[in-house]
Amino acid sequence: MKSQERLCFIAKEYVEPEEWPTLRGIEAFWDDQTLKISFYFKEEIDDSLKEEASVLATEILAQYVDGDLEENYIHLPCSVRLPDSSFWIYKNPN
């Protein structure tokens, strides 16, 4: 089962908002056998933040039997609205 609902459920288990103060949202969906995850941050993205987000992406992928992973890290200041998407698995309410 590789549904959008399951991705949202898994994100609720792994994303702790207080640990991700600059995270604005996570967009994720399956494209065939590849889990595509985009992390949107309100501040510049350094190597440490990328590494932490990559660990989170791997933890989400590990909840499935198989699949590949494609990650994107996007700097999007608060002054810019998050894109419209039906694939949000997490949005920071602030």
N, C-alpha and C positions, 0 to 999 in steps of 0.2 A: 504494500500500500504506500504509494508515494503521492499522497494528496496534499493540497495546500493546507487543509485543516490540520493534518499531522505536523507539518512544518511549523504552524503557529503554536501548536501544543508544545512541541519540543523547544521552541524559542522561549516560551514562558518558563520552562524548567531551567534554562541555562542563562538567560539574560537577566542580570541583576542590575537595574538602572543605577543604583548608587555606585557600582563599580565602573560605570561607563558614562561619566559626566559629559563627555563631548559627543556621544553617540546620539544622532538624531533619528536614525531608522535603519532597519535591515529589510532588504527586499530579497526574496528567495523563491526559486521555482525550479522544477525539474524540466530539462530539455533532453528528452530521450533518457540516457543513462548518466547525464551530467547534472549535478546540483549547482546551479548558478546563484551565488550569493553576492550582493552588493551592500557594503557598509557605508552609510552616510554620516560624516562627522562635521560638526560645526566649527572645528578648529583645524589647523594644519595637521597633517598626518605624518608622524615620524615613524622610524623603524620599530620602535617599541610598541606603539599602538597597532601597527600592522601585524606584528608578531602575536599580540594578544588576540586580535580579531581573527587571525588565522587559526589559532588554537580553538576559538569558539566555533568557527566554521567546521573544523575537523570534528569537534565534539558533536555537532549537529549531524554531520555526515555519518558518524559512527553509529547512529541510531538506526541506520538502514543496513541491510545485508550487503549491498554492493553499490557501486556508483563512483563516478569521478567527481572532481570538485574544481570549480572555476570561481575565483574570488576577485572582487573589485573593491577598491577603496576610493571613496569620493569625498572631497572637501566641498561642503556646501554650507556657506555661512547662514546664520539664522535669518538674515535679511532676504534670503532666496527660499522660496517655497519648495517643499519636497515635490518631486514629480508625481503626477497622477499614475497610479498603478493598482492593479488588483492582486499584486503579489507581496504586499507588505506583510511581514511576519512579526515585526516590531516597529512601533513608532513611539518616540519619547513624547509623553504628554506635555512637557514643558516647552 
